[in-house]
Amino acid sequence: MTGQTSSSFQQLPKRSVLSLALHRAYALSVLGLLTTAGMISQTAWADDGIESLENQNPTALLADSSVQNSSMLVNENDESIQTIDVETVTKTDDARPNFAPTDIQQANLQRLKQYYQATPKTDNTAESLTNEQKFKNITQNFADNLLGKQPKAPVCYGQWVYPTTTSTLKQRNTTTDNAISQNPNAQNSDFPLYAEADYGYYDSEDYAELAGNVQVNQGDQQINADKVTINLKDNVAVAHGNVMVMDSGENSGNNAENMVSTEKGSSLNSQGLISVADEIAYQTNSTKATAKDVAFASVPMQAHGYAKQLNKVDNSHYEIDDVMFTTCAPENPTWQINAKNLDINTETGRGEVYNATFKIKDKPIFYLPYFNFPVDDRRASGFLVPKAGFSNDGGLRVETPYYFNLAPNYDLTLTPTIFSTRNPMLTGDFRYLTKDFGAGEVIASYLPSDKEYQNEDRSHVLYNHFWQSKTIPNLTAHALYQYVSDPAYFDDFDTLGLENNHLNLPRRIQADYFNDYLTASAKVETFQTVDKDTVLDKDKPYQRLPQLSLNYRLPYFENENVYITGVSDFAYFKRPIDDNSAPEQSGGRLYNKLSASYPIKRRWGYITPTASLQHLYTQFDEETTIANNYTDENKSQSVFVPEFSLDTGLIFYKAGSPFGKFDQKWGGYQLISPRLKYVYSPFKDQSDVPNFNTRLASLNFPQLYENSWFLGYDRLADNNHLTPSINYRYIDASGLTRLDASIGQQFYLSDIKVGLNNTSPMTLDSSGTVLQLSSQPYQDFWVDLDGAVNDNGGLNYYNAQLRYQPNNNALYNVGVIKRKAQDFGQRELSATTASAIFPISQNWGFLGAVQYDNLKNRYSDVLAGFTYDSCCYGFSVYGRSYYNEFDDKPNKAIIAELSLNSAFNKRQGRLASLIGDRVLGVNQLNNF
């Protein structure tokens, strides 16, 4: 949440204002054209063995001349050149722009199209095909996309590309390219300027002229024209006749985002632009310049447009008339923006648009008489992307957030939300950064007199604060506060069910510290029980007032191969009982464990003996002591339990693949690792020790090698068990693990007497056989499996996952999980999951994810949607039906999004978060 800045505090990250990406291209184009034109007048003379024009015969015509670093100005006496007044710009206040390009602009657009490289069409789209053949091809293409037999076709009909440089200037630019590579942060004006033309003329006084295929290069900038005339006396220059200006930005430093750093922010420069004009005129002794009938294209943004006239008033002021902009292909664009006037001020970082019309095809959709937008990365106030959604119980909702840029280190976003069935809601999101005390965010929502909730007020508050010490490394702190007005709040206002629907909302203050030998944590934590009217006090979680945790190791004996580690945890647990649902059981708990191990490691294996001493001390508080009539003797408990473990393992290595079947294809090697671990700790009675927050772990393979099945410090396990297992791995010659499989079982040599809540001893022979397997038999196919069976061969649980990713545009997952309730705290579960993402055609794609609850015979979560993506725009519509844990009927929602390309990032927002959380591997795909 922090960004680097030169000020004494850091700036907040900028929110994406709706109009920002659409209209920054205007500024990009203007600066690209006029700054590149102005480069010629600001270049120092250089000498690398090529004579300048002023040393030539004043009356000579030079054929195929190469001119380096010449200043180019216009002769005002030349009647073919008209003088342009760059001081005056007339705004038309009444007209709503709905114009088409003039003949000259249309001609320049046609010239610009030579830099648009069209994607070749395949035979499948040939007009000669019959309808039956077309249907057959569509069906075949869909099947190929579904099975990943062919990569997804490009969604664009072509792309803008940079012009090529003549071979002569390419040779001249070799020295420049080497200089650029040595100094990548240098500006174009720091490098030599080269010019090439069919003819050149200089009268040795005040007039110079280049004519015929004029090409000027400096750094990664280029200007082409039929003719360039220069008036040294009046300091005026004109390039006219098929003028093309290009700045690729490929060699400029920090061009990842086409920005150049300034003291006041990062402003747009000319990188990545191609501009075609009928005429460019500028003054060499000032920064004034004018371009007429300009067509432009941005290669990085894959956008283009045109303008009637562009005026550069000075270094920071630009005025443009009759502008069109679109990211569509140049032939018949789907949408475009027309603006009568556009003023850009790079000093303030703002652009102003007068009389703008948004058009789809040739039809105007909406009109704005005025709006302003940022031209650099300085944060600015403005409307953010609107959101709309529909749910079965809340109806239609529309959000229109507005962003307030209050200061560099704090801002505010206000979001009015209109519902079709409720009163309006207002949400505020306040973010801040401080110099010494960290950063935070406050989100609050309020809806008065909800008609759908017995006219009660609804509200929600979320506060987050994070701090990191500047003087003490690795010391951090975090504060969290949450509040909701009622238990139905998240169901009603979280349209897609993205929020974690907690029964208890945590509120905490926590500090953490770590180094090579120590990890420490201190926190105070309470909870808001959302459904306080139905949840009994005895079922609410304990408050921790406070909890202090410490994990450490002592380095003093490590040179002797003795490793000493320790765990210390203290907490005061408070849970008031006001409804008489149970006697209060609040108090303090102190847990300590000190361990010493002596690992013996060899190439063939290892042996690690470990001895530990555990201590558990609890004491009830005064309220609990009085409520339960405890005496001084029984209000506190102290338990010491020693523990011993011996962990051993062997490693067997063999070159080659399993049974030699894949030696030619994959090669590699195999490892077999048998392992045996024994753990012993005696039984100590803990029936009078309270259980504040300890539970039993679920059965799985990693848990077999933990010393205790208890998750928490309220119980000290009595152990007398032996765990044998064997692991097999096959790694191919490229280092890819093709197969990793483990099987093991824990055998109990005596009854388990320590339980969570005074339970009877468990008489078990073993945990059952536990299996874990992970395999990648093909480059695009993965198999994961883990499960367990009891001694009688009955199922404890299994979990299987299959994943197929044929390319970066398609992904398929299938999963099955089933487990039975058992003594180790495992709850019964049976579910089937599946998901699929694949392209339907060149532009269309599908996404679906489903989870079926076999115990309740219902689809617990279904998500499905279609996406359309093109160079012009993107569209997606998703629907979701899901159950929360205590719901009797499903929650249903539909969300639709429309985005103009280059304006929004499809991987950001609530839908992307929903998809990423439910579909394994989705982040490895291309945009969907």
RAWOFEN-V105480 format. One record per helix or strand of 2 or more residues. SS is the DSSP state (h for helix, s for strand). FROM is the first residue (numbers start at 0). LEN is the number of residues. If there is no record, write none. Layout:
# RAWOFEN-V105480
ss:SS from:FROM len:LEN
ss:SS from:FROM len:LEN
This chain:
# RAWOFEN-V105480
ss:h from:19 len:19
ss:h from:39 len:3
ss:h from:52 len:3
ss:s from:61 len:2
ss:s from:65 len:3
ss:h from:102 len:13
ss:s from:115 len:3
ss:h from:122 len:3
ss:h from:130 len:17
ss:s from:157 len:3
ss:h from:166 len:16
ss:h from:187 len:3
ss:s from:192 len:4
ss:s from:198 len:4
ss:s from:206 len:12
ss:s from:220 len:11
ss:s from:235 len:12
ss:s from:258 len:4
ss:s from:264 len:4
ss:s from:272 len:11
ss:s from:288 len:10
ss:s from:302 len:12
ss:s from:316 len:10
ss:s from:334 len:11
ss:s from:349 len:11
ss:s from:362 len:12
ss:s from:381 len:3
ss:s from:386 len:5
ss:s from:394 len:13
ss:s from:409 len:10
ss:s from:424 len:9
ss:s from:438 len:12
ss:s from:455 len:13
ss:s from:474 len:10
ss:h from:488 len:5
ss:s from:503 len:11
ss:s from:517 len:12
ss:h from:536 len:3
ss:s from:542 len:12
ss:h from:554 len:6
ss:s from:562 len:12
ss:s from:586 len:16
ss:s from:604 len:16
ss:h from:621 len:7
ss:s from:635 len:15
ss:s from:651 len:4
ss:h from:657 len:3
ss:s from:668 len:13
ss:s from:694 len:2
ss:h from:701 len:4
ss:s from:709 len:2
ss:s from:718 len:13
ss:s from:736 len:12
ss:s from:765 len:13
ss:s from:780 len:9
ss:s from:794 len:13
ss:s from:809 len:10
ss:s from:828 len:11
ss:s from:843 len:10
ss:s from:857 len:12
ss:s from:872 len:10
ss:s from:890 len:10
ss:h from:909 len:9
ss:h from:921 len:3
